[in-house]
Amino acid sequence: MYKYGGIVIHQDRDALGTLEVVEDGYQRSLHFGSEPKQSSMDLNDPLRLALSYTRAMLSALLFNPAPQRVLLLGLGGGSLAKFVLHHFPACRLDAVEYRESVYQAARGYFHLPDDPRLSVHFADAADFIRQADAGHSGYDLILLDAFTADGVAQDTCNLSFFEACRTRLADAGVLAANLWSGDTIKLDDVLGDLGDAFDGRLLRLPVDGKANVIALVTRTGRPRRDLRRLDQQAQALQQRLGLEFVLFLNRLRKNNRYWGL
């Protein structure tokens, strides 16, 4: 069956609706019964982050370049999980995914590895973040990409949820949230709650040519001021990981008033 510009190679349905895997000869993409791609994999380079918003989410590494523990809220096809596992061999990941059918698609069609460093939890992201073990030293990165067919999952974009995320971060931890400027939930309201939960330590990074907006918040520090001194960090990360960190840094500076802060 031809759909969304490609051939449907897998289709499933669960309590939350339809899940489809579509291939166009170059990429394999995950859809939740609608046009937007929830995840994509380059068939010639499965480890490459094919979607620009996933690359932009890793701009969080500018502020914490050597994460030891990462939490993924929303697994999707596992693009971010694969990338982190490959490039950070000492890192351990917790991935929270509500739909077991999504995990099965990631394993069966998107090369998500069976790796002892990756623990997958089938749970609601909001419930998990409030119940997560507070005994460890905290997550260095929380990557929030919790979407349904209708947009951002509503229980992951409110003040109480963001406050719970803050308690799960390490002292130098960073939260990167994939938000949608065209969502029914007003983006400014979500950003306002994020800023309130993190005492104003908020940066926004619009994804060029897309409706995605990546929000970055840090548990401590002064990230806007730090933007002035991250050139060498950006260049080193770009050379090591092959992502456009210099561009991310320039766009963060453009979209956030950092001078004198």
MIMIPA-562152 format. One line per 4 residues: number of its first residue (from 1); their letters; for each residue x, y, z of C-alpha. Coordinates in steps of 0.02 Angstrom, whole numbers. Layout:
BEGIN
NUM) A) X Y Z  ...
This chain:
BEGIN
1) MYKY) 0 0 0  65 174 -49  48 306 86  139 462 150
5) GGIV) 253 460 -3  310 280 16  264 98 37  187 40 201
9) IHQD) 296 -108 256  219 -129 429  54 -82 508  -10 -111 684
13) RDAL) -148 -46 794  -162 -30 982  -273 62 1106  -199 230 1052
17) GTLE) -224 205 867  -130 158 710  57 137 691  137 126 519
21) VVED) 313 103 452  336 179 279  486 162 163  523 274 13
25) GYQR) 685 196 -48  796 315 50  717 325 222  609 217 333
29) SLHF) 488 320 439  369 292 583  195 368 576  55 369 703
33) GSEP) -85 360 576  -51 535 507  69 626 390  199 689 518
37) KQSS) 352 578 538  378 521 717  549 448 675  654 417 520
41) MDLN) 804 309 479  923 332 333  929 161 249  1110 188 195
45) DPLR) 1167 253 365  1053 190 505  1149 282 642  1131 453 561
49) LALS) 1000 567 637  892 591 483  769 716 557  834 891 593
53) YTRA) 739 909 756  828 757 831  996 834 789  940 999 865
57) MLSA) 888 912 1026  1069 860 1051  1120 1042 1060  1099 1003 1245
61) LLFN) 1273 926 1234  1345 1102 1220  1309 1118 1406  1347 939 1459
65) PAPQ) 1461 858 1328  1499 693 1415  1335 623 1485  1345 467 1592
69) RVLL) 1159 442 1617  1022 493 1496  832 483 1506  730 474 1345
73) LGLG) 547 516 1367  471 447 1208  569 312 1116  493 322 942
77) GGSL) 601 229 817  749 242 935  854 364 833  919 459 984
81) AKFV) 946 300 1083  1051 223 945  1154 381 923  1192 401 1109
85) LHHF) 1233 217 1132  1353 222 985  1444 384 1026  1446 375 1216
89) PACR) 1501 198 1263  1505 236 1451  1329 306 1451  1176 217 1520
93) LDAV) 1003 255 1453  828 242 1522  695 254 1387  512 276 1429
97) EYRE) 385 223 1299  199 206 1331  161 98 1180  241 -74 1172
101) SVYQ) 198 -79 986  316 70 959  458 -23 1045  425 -178 939
105) AARG) 432 -71 781  595 9 839  672 -163 866  603 -241 709
109) YFHL) 618 -100 583  736 35 650  885 -66 714  863 -25 897
113) PDDP) 995 -136 978  975 -257 1121  1104 -170 1230  1129 -196 1417
117) RLSV) 1157 -8 1436  978 27 1377  830 -1 1493  659 20 1415
121) HFAD) 512 59 1529  334 39 1467  251 180 1563  170 349 1552
125) AADF) 310 478 1546  228 591 1676  204 446 1797  382 384 1770
129) IRQA) 464 552 1800  371 574 1964  409 397 2024  588 380 1960
133) DAGH) 720 323 2081  783 476 2174  927 375 2248  1045 394 2099
137) SGYD) 1144 550 2061  1023 611 1928  1015 617 1739  1142 719 1643
141) LILL) 1019 736 1498  832 718 1487  773 713 1306  585 743 1299
145) DAFT) 503 691 1136  331 630 1190  209 647 1045  42 571 1000
149) ADGV) -45 577 831  -119 745 886  41 829 943  138 848 1105
153) AQDT) 74 733 1243  -21 854 1354  31 779 1521  214 813 1479
157) CNLS) 199 1000 1453  141 1078 1615  224 1158 1766  211 1010 1885
161) FFEA) 288 892 1756  433 1010 1722  462 1032 1909  472 843 1926
165) CRTR) 597 838 1782  706 963 1871  717 852 2025  777 708 1915
169) LADA) 921 805 1838  1099 802 1901  1170 970 1958  1243 1001 1784
173) GVLA) 1096 918 1698  1004 982 1543  828 951 1482  794 964 1295
177) ANLW) 610 964 1246  543 946 1070  393 1062 1057  276 1104 914
181) SGDT) 238 1284 870  78 1236 779  7 1131 921  -162 1168 1001
185) IKLD) -70 1200 1164  2 1374 1155  190 1364 1138  215 1521 1241
189) DVLG) 119 1443 1386  227 1288 1383  387 1390 1373  323 1497 1516
193) DLGD) 298 1343 1625  471 1279 1579  549 1445 1624  457 1451 1790
197) AFDG) 508 1273 1835  691 1310 1798  704 1488 1866  717 1567 1695
201) RLLR) 862 1460 1633  775 1434 1467  840 1439 1289  739 1412 1131
205) LPVD) 804 1341 968  682 1346 821  719 1209 694  750 1288 525
209) GKAN) 607 1259 403  505 1158 528  371 1191 657  479 1109 791
213) VIAL) 551 1217 929  681 1141 1045  678 1210 1221  834 1190 1327
217) VTRT) 837 1215 1515  977 1185 1640  958 1142 1822  1095 1263 1874
221) GRPR) 1206 1396 1797  1174 1539 1677  1153 1462 1504  1120 1625 1412
225) RDLR) 1283 1698 1473  1372 1533 1436  1327 1549 1252  1469 1675 1234
229) RLDQ) 1605 1549 1274  1550 1389 1189  1635 1409 1019  1774 1283 1051
233) QAQA) 1649 1163 1128  1538 1175 975  1682 1146 856  1746 996 954
237) LQQR) 1574 916 964  1542 946 780  1706 862 732  1676 715 848
241) LGLE) 1491 682 819  1462 749 644  1316 861 695  1300 1046 656
245) FVLF) 1342 1113 829  1419 1275 765  1253 1314 679  1156 1268 836
249) LNRL) 1262 1386 939  1240 1529 817  1052 1502 813  1043 1494 1002
253) RKNN) 1132 1660 1010  1016 1734 880  857 1675 966  907 1711 1146
257) RYWG) 969 1874 1219  1129 1815 1299  1240 1968 1310  1265 2035 1484
261) L) 1163 1893 1563
